[in-house]
Amino acid sequence: MIAHNLAICIPNKGCNKNCPYCVSRMTGYIDSDFELMQKQMKKVIKISEMSGVTSILMTGKGEPFLGIPELEFILKGFNEFVIEIQTNGIWLNNNLDYIKELSKQGLNLAAFSLDRIEQFEEYSDMFSQVKANGMIVRVTLNITDMLPENLTFKECIELCKKNNVDQFSIRNIVIPNNISNDTKGSRETVDWIKTHVPENFYNRLVQELETEVKASGFLLRSLPYGAKVYDYQGVSVTYFDYCVQDSNTGDDIRSLIFQENGHLYTNWNSKASILF
Ligand code: SF4
């Protein structure tokens, strides 16, 4: 079995953001069993090493920083891997002292999910402290009508350069293929996406990115799931138009998922893909 990365779901303690496009609301939640996660940890590390995993992604159905003891346990267990965390940034921005601690515990990259342009400024101090403590700052911008409709790719890059952002990705907000959670909240989320994600906004930004990198950037690498990463004016840029919790790894296993129920899977949306 070959796997490039391992996603670890920090047990869900809710979220402090309530995004109207939240994917977890549509794909549903699963019961947490942190005791089982702890028990299975050594085996997950072993399988990851044997499968060739090079990077670990700490993510979850909620906001990972709302579960600090669990997060620290995972960081400690996997600190010999390259490790990143996906967050909305709210908790860390209110707890800047914790950035040093994260660095001490071996975190390599913090990926902040943003949906308003003003957040570049609001999080500016946090970004510079993350960078000053030896970690990489990635911003993923979720494309909806919460952004100015005339926003350009070049303006995004200027904001990155001004605010210490090393890596920038543009994310299309989509309705997942697998809506396993048929609730009022899930249906409202689907409706919100249908009305607040302008059809051509993401495509226009991607087009601008492609034009700009062709003119004055260059390809850095192609990622296993097909995305291409470019150097544009010293910022690493990419885009992706799928939803991570919906991604299907197909025949060739490329990622492992250590779910918060304590089991290891090869697909986000298949209970049958359980390994142990
Ligand atoms: S930050 Fe993430 S988990 Fe929280 S509401 Fe937004 S999309 Fe959902």
Boltz pocket constraint, residues with backbone or C-beta under 6 A from the ligand:
constraints:
  - pocket:
      binder: B
      contacts: [[A, 15], [A, 16], [A, 17], [A, 18], [A, 19], [A, 21], [A, 22], [A, 23], [A, 24], [A, 60], [A, 61], [A, 62], [A, 63], [A, 87], [A, 88], [A, 113]]
      max_distance: 6.0
